[in-house]
């Protein structure tokens, strides 16, 4: 592998990582705006484990979709 090919791979990986993080953040922001309650209050103060599990599942699903889109 040549150095120029490696630098192209690093740049494209960084771009895809940035796009993936942006989409991930937007999805989380939408999820917090759609919820009819404060997710921060429910998870942190009320110790609502079920909501934490649901949020984690949604975020893992979004991460898998982003990963599949990047992988092609």
C-alpha positions in Angstrom: 0.0 0.0 0.0 1.4 3.4 -1.0 1.5 6.3 1.3 -0.9 8.3 -0.9 -3.4 5.5 -0.9 -3.2 5.3 2.9 -3.7 9.0 3.3 -6.8 8.8 1.1 -8.1 6.0 3.2 -7.5 8.0 6.4 -9.2 11.1 5.0 -12.2 9.1 3.8 -12.5 7.3 7.1 -12.4 10.7 8.9 -15.1 12.1 6.7 -17.4 9.1 7.1 -16.8 9.2 10.9 -17.8 12.9 11.0 -20.9 12.3 8.9 -21.8 9.3 11.0 -21.4 11.3 14.3 -23.5 14.1 12.8 -26.3 11.8 11.8 -26.1 10.1 15.2 -26.3 13.4 17.0 -29.3 14.6 14.9 -31.1 11.3 15.5 -30.6 11.7 19.3 -31.7 15.3 19.2 -34.9 14.3 17.3 -35.6 11.6 19.8 -35.3 14.0 22.7 -37.6 16.5 21.0 -40.3 13.9 20.0 -40.5 12.5 23.6 -43.3 14.1 25.5 -41.2 14.1 28.7 -37.7 15.1 29.8 -35.5 12.1 29.0 -32.7 13.5 31.1 -35.0 13.8 34.2 -36.4 10.3 33.6 -33.1 8.6 33.3 -30.9 10.5 35.7 -33.3 11.6 38.5 -36.1 9.0 38.4 -33.7 6.1 37.5 -36.0 4.9 34.7 -34.0 1.8 33.5 -36.6 0.9 30.9 -36.2 4.2 29.1 -32.5 3.9 29.2 -32.7 0.5 27.6 -35.0 1.8 24.9 -32.8 4.8 24.2 -29.7 2.5 24.0 -31.5 0.1 21.6 -32.5 3.0 19.3 -29.0 4.4 19.3 -27.5 1.0 18.6 -29.9 0.5 15.7 -29.0 3.9 14.3 -25.3 3.1 14.6 -25.8 -0.2 12.8 -27.7 1.6 10.0 -24.9 4.2 9.7 -22.3 1.5 9.7 -24.0 -0.5 7.0 -24.4 2.7 4.9 -20.7 3.5 5.2 -19.6 0.0 4.6 -21.7 -0.2 1.4 
